[in-house]
Amino acid sequence: MGISLNPDHLKRYKDIAALFFKYGRSDLVKSAGLEDAILLDEEEHSETAIAPNANELAEDLEAMGPTFIKLGQLLSTRADLIPAPYLESLARLQDDVEPISFDQIEEVVTSELGVRLSKAFTEFDPKPIAAASLGQVHRAAMRDGRLVVVKVQRPNIRNQIAKDFEALAEIAEFLDSHT
């Protein structure tokens, strides 16, 4: 029996199923009837495929977006559940996530402030000090000369997290009633 699918979440179901399959929870994927929906290389299907390494897990969670980066951050604190090499790789997700482009940063700041960067700041460093799951931080100088840091939320993050939570809730409900 397969999962009752919400068409809005099909891609996310596939992404989550692929993550479970890759990291050893293929029994969940099979019981959900999602195995055929995952397109994997022949090497990944073979029984001799090498288990993914710790850095790959951090990279995969990062690629899936802020909800899954937060999951990785949480897992990085669970030495009782996760082997040491994975803890170290996942710890990077606390404050070393791939930054978003400066064009996107400029668009968000301009939209939020209602004025161009050059009107609000005399300087705005395009290179972030840090980038994390929900946003990133940039050095800037106000028009009055004060040096500040500006924390900028990733674009469309609220909507993405809400959709991820909906998909995860549907998967959890399905698994709860079928396991």
C-alpha positions as CSV (number, residue, x, y, z in Angstrom):
1,M,0.0,0.0,0.0
2,G,1.4,3.4,-1.0
3,I,1.3,6.8,0.7
4,S,-1.6,9.1,0.1
5,L,0.1,11.7,-1.9
6,N,-0.5,15.5,-1.8
7,P,0.6,16.6,-5.3
8,D,2.2,19.7,-3.8
9,H,4.7,17.6,-2.0
10,L,5.6,14.9,-4.6
11,K,9.1,16.2,-5.1
12,R,9.7,16.5,-1.4
13,Y,8.4,12.9,-0.7
14,K,10.9,11.7,-3.3
15,D,13.8,13.7,-1.8
16,I,13.0,12.4,1.7
17,A,12.6,8.8,0.5
18,A,16.0,9.1,-1.3
19,L,17.6,10.4,1.8
20,F,16.2,7.4,3.9
21,F,17.3,5.0,1.2
22,K,20.8,6.4,0.9
23,Y,21.4,6.4,4.7
24,G,20.1,3.0,5.6
25,R,16.4,3.3,6.1
26,S,15.5,1.6,2.8
27,D,13.0,-0.5,4.7
28,L,10.9,2.6,5.4
29,V,11.0,3.5,1.7
30,K,10.0,0.0,0.6
31,S,7.2,-0.2,3.1
32,A,5.8,3.1,1.9
33,G,5.8,1.9,-1.7
34,L,8.1,4.7,-2.8
35,E,11.1,2.6,-4.0
36,D,10.2,2.9,-7.6
37,A,9.9,6.7,-7.3
38,I,13.5,7.0,-6.5
39,L,15.9,7.2,-9.5
40,L,19.2,5.9,-8.3
41,D,22.4,5.0,-10.1
42,E,23.1,1.3,-10.7
43,E,26.0,1.6,-8.3
44,E,23.7,2.6,-5.5
45,H,21.5,-0.4,-6.2
46,S,24.4,-2.8,-5.9
47,E,25.0,-4.7,-2.7
48,T,28.6,-3.7,-2.8
49,A,27.9,0.1,-2.9
50,I,30.0,2.0,-0.3
51,A,28.1,3.5,2.5
52,P,27.8,7.2,2.3
53,N,30.4,9.1,4.3
54,A,29.7,11.7,7.0
55,N,30.5,14.7,4.8
56,E,28.0,13.5,2.3
57,L,25.2,13.4,4.8
58,A,25.9,17.1,5.8
59,E,26.0,18.0,2.1
60,D,22.8,16.2,1.4
61,L,21.0,17.8,4.3
62,E,22.3,21.2,3.2
63,A,21.1,20.6,-0.4
64,M,17.6,19.8,0.9
65,G,17.3,23.2,2.5
66,P,16.8,24.9,5.9
67,T,14.4,22.4,7.5
68,F,16.9,19.6,6.9
69,I,19.9,21.7,7.9
70,K,18.1,22.3,11.2
71,L,17.7,18.5,11.5
72,G,21.4,18.1,10.9
73,Q,22.1,20.7,13.5
74,L,20.0,18.8,16.0
75,L,21.6,15.5,15.1
76,S,25.1,17.1,15.6
77,T,24.3,17.4,19.3
78,R,23.3,13.7,19.7
79,A,26.5,11.8,20.5
80,D,24.2,9.1,22.0
81,L,22.7,8.4,18.5
82,I,25.3,9.4,16.0
83,P,28.9,8.2,15.4
84,A,31.7,10.7,16.0
85,P,32.7,11.4,12.4
86,Y,29.0,12.2,11.6
87,L,28.8,14.5,14.6
88,E,31.8,16.4,13.4
89,S,30.5,16.8,9.8
90,L,27.0,17.8,11.0
91,A,28.4,20.3,13.4
92,R,29.5,22.4,10.4
93,L,25.8,23.0,9.7
94,Q,25.7,25.1,12.9
95,D,27.3,28.1,11.2
96,D,29.0,27.1,8.0
97,V,26.3,26.7,5.3
98,E,26.7,27.6,1.6
99,P,25.9,31.4,1.4
100,I,23.2,32.7,-0.9
101,S,24.2,35.1,-3.6
102,F,24.7,38.8,-2.9
103,D,22.0,39.6,-5.5
104,Q,19.5,37.7,-3.4
105,I,20.8,39.4,-0.2
106,E,20.4,42.8,-1.9
107,E,16.9,41.9,-3.0
108,V,15.8,40.8,0.5
109,V,17.3,43.8,2.2
110,T,15.9,46.3,-0.3
111,S,12.4,44.6,0.0
112,E,12.5,44.7,3.8
113,L,13.8,48.2,4.2
114,G,12.0,49.7,1.2
115,V,15.1,51.5,0.0
116,R,18.2,50.5,-2.0
117,L,21.2,49.4,0.0
118,S,23.1,52.5,-1.0
119,K,20.4,54.7,0.6
120,A,20.5,52.8,3.9
121,F,24.2,52.0,4.2
122,T,27.5,53.7,3.1
123,E,29.1,50.3,3.0
124,F,27.7,46.8,2.8
125,D,30.1,43.9,2.5
126,P,28.9,41.5,-0.2
127,K,30.9,38.7,1.5
128,P,29.0,37.2,4.5
129,I,30.7,36.9,7.9
130,A,28.7,33.7,8.5
131,A,26.0,31.7,6.7
132,A,23.6,29.4,8.5
133,S,20.4,27.6,7.9
134,L,18.0,30.5,8.2
135,G,20.1,33.4,7.1
136,Q,23.5,35.0,6.9
137,V,25.3,38.0,8.4
138,H,27.1,40.9,6.6
139,R,29.2,43.8,7.8
140,A,27.9,47.2,7.0
141,A,28.2,50.9,7.8
142,M,25.2,53.0,8.5
143,R,24.9,56.5,7.0
144,D,25.8,58.0,10.3
145,G,29.1,56.1,10.3
146,R,28.1,53.4,12.9
147,L,29.5,49.9,12.0
148,V,26.8,47.2,12.2
149,V,26.2,43.7,11.2
150,V,23.1,42.9,9.2
151,K,21.4,39.5,9.6
152,V,19.5,38.6,6.4
153,Q,16.9,35.9,6.3
154,R,17.1,33.5,3.4
155,P,14.4,34.3,0.7
156,N,11.1,32.4,0.9
157,I,12.3,30.5,4.0
158,R,9.0,30.6,5.9
159,N,7.1,29.1,3.0
160,Q,9.7,26.4,2.4
161,I,9.8,25.3,6.1
162,A,6.0,25.2,6.3
163,K,5.8,23.0,3.2
164,D,8.6,20.7,4.5
165,F,6.7,20.4,7.8
166,E,3.5,19.5,6.0
167,A,5.3,16.8,4.0
168,L,7.1,15.4,7.0
169,A,3.9,15.3,9.0
170,E,2.2,13.4,6.2
171,I,5.1,11.0,6.0
172,A,5.1,10.5,9.8
173,E,1.3,9.9,9.9
174,F,1.6,7.4,7.1
175,L,4.5,5.6,8.8
176,D,2.8,5.6,12.2
177,S,-0.3,3.9,10.7
178,H,1.6,1.4,8.6
179,T,4.4,0.2,10.9
